[in-house]
Amino acid sequence: MVLAIQTPEQVQQNRDAEAKQTHENANPALYMQPAEDALAGYVRKCWLAAKSHKQSSGLNDRLADCLRRRKGEYSPSRLTEIQQTGGSEIFMQLTAAKCRGLKAWLADLFAPAGDRPWDLSATPVPELPPEIIQQMIQEAMAVMQQSQISQEEVQATLSKHKDRLLTEATDEAQSRMDKMADLIEDDMVEGDWDTVFDAFLDDFVTFPVAYVKGVEFTTGKKLQWVPAENGGFAPQTERVIQRKFRRVSPFRAYPAPSADSTLDGHWFIEHRTFTRKDLSAMRGAPGYHTENIALVLAQYSAGGLREWVWSDEERAILNNYSMTVDNGDTIDALEWEGSLSGQMLLDWGMDQKQVPDPHDEYQVSITIVGNFVIRAMISADPAGKSDIHCACWETVPGSLIGKALPETMADCQDTCNAAARSLINNMAMSSGPQVWVDMGMMADNADASAMWPWKVWHGDSSGSGSNNSSRPGINFFQPQSNANELMQIYERFSKYADELTGLPAYAYGSDQGAGAAKTASGYSMMMNATSKTIKNAVRTIDRNIIERIVEKLYNHFMLFHPDPEVKGDAQPKAKGSDQLIQKEAQAMRQQEMLGMTANPIDMQIIGMEGRRKQLEQFYKANDTDSSDIIPDAETLKQRMAAQMQGPQEGAPSAQPAA
């Protein structure tokens, strides 16, 4: 008997060929059209190229190593080496502490209380609506008809009206953008943006690259409470199209090998896993192929489908998850997104109404299961940008994949681990005396392995040699302790990790910098020096994630929202990282200033109105509503006037002298 050995790709190809033949014989009319078949083949080709490149470039190994360092675990090969030498297997979790501290810091910066980490501002010179332009023309004609006005006066009047109308147009545009910003913020809340962004930050501080997908349109149930006949409320659900955001695992992300610092113009594949319930819910949704979904459920509902890659098993081991538990309940899919030429889409059989220009590039999203295309859509985004957004802790010019925080401090982590293991081993060796026994001098019934106070040792001095009687049969010696030297090595490399990462411990809660950080000026100076690295990371997230997500929602509402009062010419802008980072230091400086000016001499200079403005700025810097606490300027004047009149009216009148 000959055993045939096949690669996973060959097994999958044979399985797909059998499925195709079965369905063609059963019902040829339901099977994929040539365009869909060509799309599936193209996605498969890209999938094999991306999977091979990810493995050959070592990215899979890097992702697994970063996750181990974050979890505080040695690789299997390194753990085997440590176990062969014996002793401690301790892993000092410096990397985990840095990752937790960085994530907490970033979360505070991007979630300011009572504020948004982005803004939607009207352009400096908004385009005037046609009705305003017509109004300007009418006013100009009315001025010109007055013959008694000179040419210079006509020009001055026109300039005055133009400036006034431009100011009104700017105010109107900003008012519309404020409404649009509220609409976008509400949509981000409903799309569960906070949860997705929190998961993204975990990836950002752990891996060489982190991904977010948005905006993604899905179908879901929306719960509403409507008045019931008995006077109460009853739940009512309806299926609606929802805008969602989703974190994409770096382990399941397969960018094009040619992708540079952005994905614009390059394709991207996500290895996704669906349940049968997920696929069933897609039937009838816009853009999904209902018949092909039915074929997928018929083909793979019994045993499932796995697009097998070895990194999935590695990731499952690190996350204490068994891949065989739900092997028959899940169905893997490949979600391809990228730019394709119109001619290529036409050659594959797409409708010319969808592809009017064969020489233009179209942003396309394709989802396949096996060889079945269950979704193929051209993006409605007029900017034609990818829905996949990525950022990394330390960028590498010309590369999509950067350098992770655990990789930056890898040498320091390894050195601290080695020092800690040696320290524990040395402490164990030097914690008590070592014993050596001359078995030739010990009696036959003496047990040299047991020891206790006041033990009697039985010796035998009848051996050969003239000095046997004076030679001790048992002796003790104390091993040398190197704890101080090893502690110095550990502390030095621990501080060196602070310098390499730009994240000293006092920046995220430690009291190492408490002496200098007790004053606002000292804290501000230390944070300015510390935040150089964090500022760069915040700018990366601002530019590659926040602004792109807000721009996606802005374009969508400009196209499809029915209310014209929220539309206008604007540019999404993430708020400056410098302002966010310095917010806490600014609040401390203002608090210090309040204490310095709380004396009679300064109060005579700044007065009550100046003090009121100081308090307003302090409350504003701390994101606290002061409208119910601090009076406005007019109310303060009335109070001061009432206080000055009160004593005069109530004072007793002076009596005439006798």
Sequence and secondary structure as in RCSB ss.txt:
>XXXX:A:sequence
MVLAIQTPEQVQQNRDAEAKQTHENANPALYMQPAEDALAGYVRKCWLAAKSHKQSSGLNDRLADCLRRRKGEYS
PSRLTEIQQTGGSEIFMQLTAAKCRGLKAWLADLFAPAGDRPWDLSATPVPELPPEIIQQMIQEAMAVMQQSQIS
QEEVQATLSKHKDRLLTEATDEAQSRMDKMADLIEDDMVEGDWDTVFDAFLDDFVTFPVAYVKGVEFTTGKKLQW
VPAENGGFAPQTERVIQRKFRRVSPFRAYPAPSADSTLDGHWFIEHRTFTRKDLSAMRGAPGYHTENIALVLAQY
SAGGLREWVWSDEERAILNNYSMTVDNGDTIDALEWEGSLSGQMLLDWGMDQKQVPDPHDEYQVSITIVGNFVIR
AMISADPAGKSDIHCACWETVPGSLIGKALPETMADCQDTCNAAARSLINNMAMSSGPQVWVDMGMMADNADASA
MWPWKVWHGDSSGSGSNNSSRPGINFFQPQSNANELMQIYERFSKYADELTGLPAYAYGSDQGAGAAKTASGYSM
MMNATSKTIKNAVRTIDRNIIERIVEKLYNHFMLFHPDPEVKGDAQPKAKGSDQLIQKEAQAMRQQEMLGMTANP
IDMQIIGMEGRRKQLEQFYKANDTDSSDIIPDAETLKQRMAAQMQGPQEGAPSAQPAA
>XXXX:A:secstr
       HHHHHHHHHHHHHHHHHHH GGGS  HHHHHHHHHHHHHHHHHHHHHHHTTHHHHHHHHHHHHHT   
HHHHHHHHHH S      HHHHHHHHHHHHHHHHTS TTS SEEEEE SS    HHHHHHHHHHHHHHHT TTS 
HHHHHHHHHHHHHHHHHHHHHHHHHHHHHHHHHHHHHHHHTTHHHHHHHHHHHHHHSS EEEEEEEEEEEEEEEE
EE TTSSEEEEEEEEEEEEEEEE GGGEEE TT  SS TTS EEEEEEEEHHHHHHHTTSTTB HHHHHHHHHHH
TTT B    HHHHHHHHHTT  TTSSTTTEEEEEEEEEEEEHHHHHHTT  TTT   TTSEEEEEEEEETTEEEE
EEE   TT   SEEEE SB  TT S  B HHHHTHHHHHHHHHHHHHHHHHHHHHTS EEEE GGGB TT  TT 
  TT    B   SSSTTGGGS SEEEE     HHHHHHHHHHHHHHHHHHHT  GGGGT STTTTGGGSHHHHHH
HHHHHHHHHHHHHHHHIIIIIHHHHHHHHHHHHHH S GGG   EEEEE  HHHHHTHHHHHHHHHHHHHHH SH
HHHHHHHHHHHHHHHHHHHHHTT   TTTS  HHHHHHHHHHHHHHHHHHS       
